[in-house]
Amino acid sequence: MVNNTVVIIPTYNESENIPRLIRGINLLCMPIDILIVDDNSPDNTGDVIESMRAANPNLSILHRTQKEGLGPAYVHAFRHILKENRYDYLIQMDADLSHNPMDIPRLLESIKEYDVVVGSRYVKGGGVSDDWSIFRKYMSRCANIYARFITGLKVHDCTGGFRCYRKQALGSMDLDKNFLKGYGFQVQLLYDLKRENLRICEIPIFFSERTSGVSKMNLDIVVEAFISLILMRLGVVR
Protein backbone atom coordinates (compact mmCIF):
# COMPACT_ATOMS: atom_id res chain seq x y z
CA MET A 1 0.00 0.00 0.00
CA VAL A 2 1.29 3.45 -0.93
CA ASN A 3 1.34 5.85 2.00
CA ASN A 4 -0.72 8.92 1.08
CA THR A 5 -0.19 10.83 4.35
CA VAL A 6 2.94 12.29 5.90
CA VAL A 7 3.33 13.56 9.47
CA ILE A 8 5.82 16.43 9.76
CA ILE A 9 7.55 16.85 13.12
CA PRO A 10 10.09 19.65 13.71
CA THR A 11 12.62 18.83 16.42
CA TYR A 12 15.17 20.63 18.54
CA ASN A 13 16.51 18.75 21.55
CA GLU A 14 13.72 16.14 21.61
CA SER A 15 15.83 12.98 21.81
CA GLU A 16 13.87 11.64 24.80
CA ASN A 17 10.41 12.28 23.36
CA ILE A 18 10.69 11.54 19.67
CA PRO A 19 11.13 7.72 19.87
CA ARG A 20 7.90 7.43 21.87
CA LEU A 21 6.05 9.64 19.41
CA ILE A 22 7.24 7.63 16.41
CA ARG A 23 6.15 4.41 18.09
CA GLY A 24 2.77 5.95 18.90
CA ILE A 25 2.18 6.95 15.28
CA ASN A 26 3.21 3.54 13.96
CA LEU A 27 0.89 1.78 16.41
CA LEU A 28 -1.98 3.25 14.38
CA CYS A 29 -1.07 0.79 11.59
CA MET A 30 -2.12 3.34 8.98
CA PRO A 31 -0.49 4.22 5.62
CA ILE A 32 1.46 7.11 7.11
CA ASP A 33 5.04 8.28 6.60
CA ILE A 34 6.90 10.36 9.18
CA LEU A 35 9.23 13.23 8.27
CA ILE A 36 11.40 14.71 11.01
CA VAL A 37 12.91 18.17 10.47
CA ASP A 38 15.79 18.57 12.90
CA ASP A 39 17.50 21.91 13.52
CA ASN A 40 20.91 20.39 14.34
CA SER A 41 19.89 19.47 17.89
CA PRO A 42 22.89 19.43 20.27
CA ASP A 43 21.31 16.53 22.20
CA ASN A 44 21.77 14.32 19.10
CA THR A 45 18.08 14.05 18.23
CA GLY A 46 19.14 13.62 14.60
CA ASP A 47 21.33 10.63 15.45
CA VAL A 48 18.50 9.05 17.44
CA ILE A 49 16.23 9.33 14.39
CA GLU A 50 18.87 7.88 12.08
CA SER A 51 19.28 4.89 14.41
CA MET A 52 15.54 4.19 14.15
CA ARG A 53 15.24 4.33 10.37
CA ALA A 54 16.25 0.74 9.64
CA ALA A 55 13.40 -0.59 11.80
CA ASN A 56 10.97 2.07 10.56
CA PRO A 57 11.00 2.28 6.74
CA ASN A 58 8.28 4.96 6.84
CA LEU A 59 10.64 7.30 8.74
CA SER A 60 12.86 9.95 7.14
CA ILE A 61 14.65 13.06 8.31
CA LEU A 62 15.76 16.43 6.98
CA HIS A 63 18.94 17.56 8.73
CA ARG A 64 19.25 21.35 8.97
CA THR A 65 22.55 23.04 9.74
CA GLN A 66 21.37 25.37 12.50
CA LYS A 67 18.45 26.35 14.68
CA GLU A 68 16.19 28.58 12.60
CA GLY A 69 12.85 28.15 14.33
CA LEU A 70 9.50 26.49 13.87
CA GLY A 71 8.30 28.41 10.81
CA PRO A 72 11.38 27.84 8.63
CA ALA A 73 11.43 24.16 9.62
CA TYR A 74 7.85 23.64 8.46
CA VAL A 75 8.37 25.62 5.25
CA HIS A 76 11.45 23.52 4.48
CA ALA A 77 9.36 20.37 4.92
CA PHE A 78 6.44 21.71 2.87
CA ARG A 79 8.72 22.54 -0.06
CA HIS A 80 10.40 19.15 0.13
CA ILE A 81 7.11 17.26 0.22
CA LEU A 82 5.35 19.26 -2.49
CA LYS A 83 8.36 18.82 -4.76
CA GLU A 84 8.17 15.05 -4.30
CA ASN A 85 4.40 15.14 -5.00
CA ARG A 86 3.82 11.84 -3.20
CA TYR A 87 1.23 12.67 -0.56
CA ASP A 88 -2.39 13.76 -0.52
CA TYR A 89 -2.40 14.89 3.12
CA LEU A 90 0.16 16.59 5.33
CA ILE A 91 -0.13 16.54 9.12
CA GLN A 92 1.90 18.72 11.45
CA MET A 93 2.35 17.95 15.13
CA ASP A 94 4.66 18.76 18.03
CA ALA A 95 7.52 16.48 19.01
CA ASP A 96 7.05 16.78 22.77
CA LEU A 97 4.12 14.34 23.15
CA SER A 98 1.66 17.17 23.74
CA HIS A 99 -0.36 15.90 20.78
CA ASN A 100 -1.87 12.42 20.91
CA PRO A 101 -1.25 10.28 17.79
CA MET A 102 -4.63 8.65 18.45
CA ASP A 103 -6.23 11.87 17.18
CA ILE A 104 -4.67 11.46 13.72
CA PRO A 105 -7.50 9.26 12.37
CA ARG A 106 -10.03 11.95 13.32
CA LEU A 107 -8.00 14.60 11.50
CA LEU A 108 -7.92 12.43 8.39
CA GLU A 109 -11.63 11.71 8.60
CA SER A 110 -12.47 15.43 8.79
CA ILE A 111 -10.11 16.42 5.97
CA LYS A 112 -12.40 14.57 3.55
CA GLU A 113 -14.80 17.53 3.77
CA TYR A 114 -12.33 20.39 4.30
CA ASP A 115 -9.02 21.76 3.07
CA VAL A 116 -7.54 22.36 6.52
CA VAL A 117 -8.40 20.70 9.84
CA VAL A 118 -7.16 22.24 13.08
CA GLY A 119 -6.88 20.18 16.25
CA SER A 120 -8.33 22.64 18.74
CA ARG A 121 -7.91 22.99 22.49
CA TYR A 122 -10.62 25.62 22.63
CA VAL A 123 -13.72 24.14 21.04
CA LYS A 124 -16.26 22.01 22.90
CA GLY A 125 -14.66 18.72 23.88
CA GLY A 126 -11.09 20.06 23.73
CA GLY A 127 -8.84 21.00 26.61
CA VAL A 128 -5.39 21.38 28.10
CA SER A 129 -3.49 19.57 30.83
CA ASP A 130 -4.25 20.31 34.47
CA ASP A 131 -0.48 20.69 34.84
CA TRP A 132 -0.74 24.05 33.09
CA SER A 133 -0.60 26.98 35.50
CA ILE A 134 -3.50 29.43 35.61
CA PHE A 135 -1.15 32.05 34.14
CA ARG A 136 -0.23 29.82 31.20
CA LYS A 137 -3.87 29.03 30.47
CA TYR A 138 -4.72 32.73 30.65
CA MET A 139 -1.87 33.72 28.33
CA SER A 140 -2.77 31.04 25.79
CA ARG A 141 -6.40 32.16 25.73
CA CYS A 142 -5.38 35.81 25.41
CA ALA A 143 -2.98 35.00 22.58
CA ASN A 144 -5.76 33.32 20.62
CA ILE A 145 -8.25 36.12 21.28
CA TYR A 146 -5.63 38.63 20.13
CA ALA A 147 -4.85 36.59 16.99
CA ARG A 148 -8.53 36.30 16.09
CA PHE A 149 -9.11 40.01 16.67
CA ILE A 150 -6.16 41.09 14.54
CA THR A 151 -6.64 38.64 11.67
CA GLY A 152 -10.39 38.20 11.62
CA LEU A 153 -9.97 34.43 11.76
CA LYS A 154 -12.93 32.46 13.11
CA VAL A 155 -10.69 29.64 14.33
CA HIS A 156 -10.69 29.29 18.13
CA ASP A 157 -7.18 27.81 18.34
CA CYS A 158 -5.07 29.89 15.96
CA THR A 159 -1.78 29.04 17.65
CA GLY A 160 -2.20 25.27 17.86
CA GLY A 161 0.25 23.10 15.95
CA PHE A 162 -1.74 19.89 15.39
CA ARG A 163 -3.25 20.19 11.92
CA CYS A 164 -3.98 18.38 8.68
CA TYR A 165 -3.77 19.96 5.23
CA ARG A 166 -4.73 18.84 1.79
CA LYS A 167 -1.74 18.92 -0.53
CA GLN A 168 -3.57 21.36 -2.80
CA ALA A 169 -4.10 23.79 0.09
CA LEU A 170 -0.40 24.17 0.78
CA GLY A 171 0.35 24.05 -2.93
CA SER A 172 -1.64 27.26 -3.34
CA MET A 173 0.66 29.10 -0.91
CA ASP A 174 3.66 31.29 -1.66
CA LEU A 175 6.30 29.38 0.26
CA ASP A 176 9.03 31.83 -0.77
CA LYS A 177 7.62 34.64 1.36
CA ASN A 178 9.05 35.61 4.75
CA PHE A 179 7.39 33.46 7.41
CA LEU A 180 7.63 34.06 11.13
CA LYS A 181 10.16 31.93 12.98
CA GLY A 182 8.22 31.17 16.15
CA TYR A 183 4.70 30.11 17.04
CA GLY A 184 3.28 33.16 15.28
CA PHE A 185 3.92 31.12 12.15
CA GLN A 186 0.86 29.03 12.98
CA VAL A 187 -1.37 32.12 12.91
CA GLN A 188 0.32 33.52 9.81
CA LEU A 189 -0.18 30.28 7.89
CA LEU A 190 -3.87 30.05 8.84
CA TYR A 191 -4.38 33.68 7.86
CA ASP A 192 -2.82 33.08 4.44
CA LEU A 193 -4.87 29.92 3.91
CA LYS A 194 -8.08 31.75 4.82
CA ARG A 195 -7.27 34.47 2.28
CA GLU A 196 -7.21 31.71 -0.33
CA ASN A 197 -10.86 31.01 0.61
CA LEU A 198 -10.04 27.50 1.74
CA ARG A 199 -12.39 25.50 3.93
CA ILE A 200 -11.11 25.34 7.51
CA CYS A 201 -12.63 23.43 10.43
CA GLU A 202 -11.68 22.55 14.00
CA ILE A 203 -11.98 19.29 15.90
CA PRO A 204 -11.46 18.98 19.67
CA ILE A 205 -8.18 17.65 21.01
CA PHE A 206 -6.63 17.39 24.46
CA PHE A 207 -3.23 19.04 24.83
CA SER A 208 -0.94 17.24 27.29
CA GLU A 209 2.05 18.65 29.14
CA ARG A 210 5.45 17.64 27.77
CA THR A 211 7.06 14.86 29.81
CA SER A 212 10.71 15.60 28.98
CA GLY A 213 12.78 18.48 27.68
CA VAL A 214 12.24 22.22 27.76
CA SER A 215 9.62 24.35 26.02
CA LYS A 216 10.93 26.48 23.12
CA MET A 217 8.63 29.38 23.99
CA ASN A 218 10.43 32.57 25.03
CA LEU A 219 9.88 36.34 25.16
CA ASP A 220 11.42 36.94 21.72
CA ILE A 221 8.88 34.60 20.12
CA VAL A 222 5.99 36.32 21.91
CA VAL A 223 7.16 39.79 20.85
CA GLU A 224 7.72 38.63 17.26
CA ALA A 225 4.17 37.32 17.04
CA PHE A 226 2.58 40.34 18.75
CA ILE A 227 4.18 42.90 16.43
CA SER A 228 4.22 40.85 13.23
CA LEU A 229 0.50 40.06 13.31
CA ILE A 230 -0.33 43.76 13.34
CA LEU A 231 2.09 44.41 10.47
CA MET A 232 0.64 41.45 8.61
CA ARG A 233 -2.90 42.79 8.98
CA LEU A 234 -1.72 46.20 7.74
CA GLY A 235 -0.10 44.58 4.72
CA VAL A 236 3.44 45.53 5.74
CA VAL A 237 4.35 41.87 6.26
CA ARG A 238 3.08 39.43 3.66
Phi and psi in degrees as a GROMACS rama.xvg file:
@    title "Ramachandran Plot"
@    xaxis  label "Phi"
@    yaxis  label "Psi"
@TYPE xy
-82.0958  128.489  VAL-2
-74.2011  122.287  ASN-3
-104.652  5.21069  ASN-4
-130.487  140.767  THR-5
-128.005  135.25  VAL-6
-100.301  123.019  VAL-7
-100.881  127.992  ILE-8
-132.395  105.685  ILE-9
-73.6107  142.852  PRO-10
-133.929  145.128  THR-11
-152.67  109.853  TYR-12
58.3152  56.3361  ASN-13
-124.658  32.3982  GLU-14
-63.4177  -27.8356  SER-15
-81.03  -30.96  GLU-16
-90.2986  -36.2113  ASN-17
-64.6843  -36.2505  ILE-18
-60.5564  -40.4151  PRO-19
-65.0952  -38.8392  ARG-20
-66.8436  -43.2894  LEU-21
-60.8532  -44.3245  ILE-22
-61.932  -40.1405  ARG-23
-62.6716  -40.7049  GLY-24
-66.5474  -43.6027  ILE-25
-70.349  -23.1509  ASN-26
-66.7708  -16.2534  LEU-27
-68.4707  -22.5657  LEU-28
54.9522  45.4435  CYS-29
-115.367  158.973  MET-30
-73.6906  75.2586  PRO-31
-128.324  130.975  ILE-32
-96.9872  159.348  ASP-33
-125.546  125.698  ILE-34
-118.144  115.853  LEU-35
-92.8741  137.47  ILE-36
-119.213  104.503  VAL-37
-105.2  129.844  ASP-38
-90.7321  50.9748  ASP-39
56.319  52.6735  ASN-40
-59.5843  126.643  SER-41
-68.8212  -13.5996  PRO-42
-89.4766  11.9589  ASP-43
68.2906  31.3437  ASN-44
-54.9682  -42.0663  THR-45
-58.7223  -41.4412  GLY-46
-67.3572  -36.5678  ASP-47
-61.1306  -44.2925  VAL-48
-62.6075  -46.7651  ILE-49
-57.8973  -37.7682  GLU-50
-69.2162  -18.4447  SER-51
-94.2116  -10.7006  MET-52
-67.2551  -36.1874  ARG-53
-61.2551  -38.5933  ALA-54
-86.262  -8.23466  ALA-55
-132.985  82.7475  ASN-56
-63.712  -14.0747  PRO-57
-87.902  4.95462  ASN-58
-105.478  132.258  LEU-59
-140.505  168.523  SER-60
-145.147  141.4  ILE-61
-105.602  117.53  LEU-62
-91.2179  120.626  HIS-63
-102.624  153.79  ARG-64
-81.6262  -19.1247  THR-65
-156.192  167.445  GLN-66
-76.9473  114.856  LYS-67
-117.614  -10.3069  GLU-68
108.619  170.282  GLY-69
-63.9855  -49.4389  LEU-70
-58.1578  -54.8101  GLY-71
-58.8782  -33.4901  PRO-72
-64.485  -46.0856  ALA-73
-65.4686  -42.1371  TYR-74
-62.761  -40.8254  VAL-75
-56.6712  -46.2614  HIS-76
-65.8369  -43.5785  ALA-77
-58.2053  -47.2441  PHE-78
-59.8547  -45.6108  ARG-79
-59.9832  -45.8311  HIS-80
-70.5276  -44.3657  ILE-81
-65.1118  -33.0586  LEU-82
-65.9584  -38.989  LYS-83
-69.5429  -32.6868  GLU-84
56.825  45.0992  ASN-85
-104.316  -23.5157  ARG-86
-115.565  147.077  TYR-87
-89.0501  -31.1576  ASP-88
-131.9  139.774  TYR-89
-121.28  126.857  LEU-90
-113.225  136.116  ILE-91
-114.115  141.074  GLN-92
-154.236  159.435  MET-93
-77.5854  154.826  ASP-94
-88.1072  -8.3873  ALA-95
-93.537  14.6531  ASP-96
71.8755  14.1832  LEU-97
-70.9338  -29.0201  SER-98
-101.761  135.296  HIS-99
-89.5074  119.822  ASN-100
-55.9471  -24.3372  PRO-101
-65.003  -13.885  MET-102
-84.8367  -10.4702  ASP-103
-59.0978  -44.8887  ILE-104
-57.8164  -34.7759  PRO-105
-70.1821  -36.1528  ARG-106
-61.2163  -44.9716  LEU-107
-70.0268  -30.3623  LEU-108
-68.3685  -42.0158  GLU-109
-72.1978  -29.4414  SER-110
-67.9043  -14.3969  ILE-111
-62.4466  -26.9612  LYS-112
-108.331  -5.38781  GLU-113
-135.621  171.026  TYR-114
-94.2306  -29.8068  ASP-115
-138.929  133.014  VAL-116
-122.247  125.825  VAL-117
-105.726  124.537  VAL-118
-75.6362  115.242  GLY-119
-112.659  132.383  SER-120
-79.7827  -17.6263  ARG-121
-119.075  23.5848  TYR-122
-109.822  166.43  VAL-123
-55.4161  128.226  LYS-124
98.1556  -14.27  GLY-125
-92.449  173.674  GLY-126
178.657  177.913  GLY-127
-128.044  164.227  VAL-128
-62.1796  144.429  SER-129
-67.1208  -13.6212  ASP-130
-73.932  -14.5411  ASP-131
-67.972  138.359  TRP-132
-72.707  159.879  SER-133
-58.4547  -38.3652  ILE-134
-63.2116  -43.7361  PHE-135
-64.9754  -42.0129  ARG-136
-61.825  -42.6249  LYS-137
-62.7763  -45.6321  TYR-138
-65.3926  -38.4048  MET-139
-65.2484  -43.77  SER-140
-61.7337  -45.6852  ARG-141
-63.2275  -39.311  CYS-142
-61.5222  -40.0835  ALA-143
-73.1745  -37.5533  ASN-144
-62.6816  -43.5643  ILE-145
-61.5165  -46.2664  TYR-146
-62.1947  -41.6312  ALA-147
-66.4386  -40.2262  ARG-148
-64.8495  -44.7705  PHE-149
-70.6462  -42.278  ILE-150
-93.7674  -20.1042  THR-151
80.1949  7.43113  GLY-152
-66.4192  144.421  LEU-153
-93.9815  -3.20532  LYS-154
-71.3998  133.711  VAL-155
-77.4551  -29.5634  HIS-156
-119.021  78.9417  ASP-157
-73.3106  -24.8353  CYS-158
-97.3292  -4.35807  THR-159
-67.5748  149.079  GLY-160
-115.091  21.7922  GLY-161
-113.344  101.382  PHE-162
-143.656  162.224  ARG-163
-130.327  135.726  CYS-164
-124.998  143.024  TYR-165
-71.0065  146.544  ARG-166
-55.6092  -40.3993  LYS-167
-65.1975  -30.2978  GLN-168
-64.598  -48.7536  ALA-169
-72.6266  -28.3265  LEU-170
-66.4231  -20.3575  GLY-171
-83.4054  -6.15928  SER-172
-88.4049  153.153  MET-173
-87.7885  98.5112  ASP-174
-84.5531  2.89763  LEU-175
-95.9322  -2.05584  ASP-176
-74.364  172.928  LYS-177
-85.5598  111.401  ASN-178
-97.7175  152.47  PHE-179
-65.63  151.998  LEU-180
-85.4235  -34.2197  LYS-181
-96.7461  -152.082  GLY-182
-71.368  -14.5161  TYR-183
-61.2607  -20.2104  GLY-184
-56.5519  -37.9134  PHE-185
-61.8994  -40.831  GLN-186
-69.5579  -45.2597  VAL-187
-58.0699  -43.8958  GLN-188
-65.0004  -44.4011  LEU-189
-61.1323  -41.5057  LEU-190
-61.0491  -44.4748  TYR-191
-65.3804  -40.337  ASP-192
-65.3879  -39.4007  LEU-193
-64.7087  -36.488  LYS-194
-67.7409  -16.7814  ARG-195
-87.0725  6.18434  GLU-196
60.2257  35.9628  ASN-197
-84.3745  154.265  LEU-198
-83.8652  120.946  ARG-199
-122.658  133.363  ILE-200
-134.356  166.565  CYS-201
-121.674  144.304  GLU-202
-125.553  148.098  ILE-203
-71.7721  138.563  PRO-204
-135.503  161.747  ILE-205
-107.403  128.639  PHE-206
-100.244  114.323  PHE-207
-88.6649  161.11  SER-208
-79.6841  141.048  GLU-209
-59.8431  146.594  ARG-210
-96.89  -24.4061  THR-211
-142.513  157.83  SER-212
84.6393  -175.136  GLY-213
-123.013  138.641  VAL-214
-60.6765  145.763  SER-215
-89.4714  -3.14398  LYS-216
-68.6687  134.81  MET-217
-149.585  176.031  ASN-218
-63.166  -37.5297  LEU-219
-60.2727  -40.1981  ASP-220
-66.0121  -41.2319  ILE-221
-63.5216  -46.1661  VAL-222
-64.2402  -41.857  VAL-223
-57.0278  -46.9384  GLU-224
-66.2172  -44.6122  ALA-225
-58.5508  -48.7883  PHE-226
-75.6824  -43.6179  ILE-227
-65.8558  -32.9152  SER-228
-66.4587  -36.8297  LEU-229
-65.1301  -46.9788  ILE-230
-62.5929  -35.6532  LEU-231
-64.7722  -44.4526  MET-232
-63.9067  -34.6087  ARG-233
-79.7077  -8.47053  LEU-234
88.122  4.52229  GLY-235
-74.814  -39.1898  VAL-236
-107.535  129.198  VAL-237
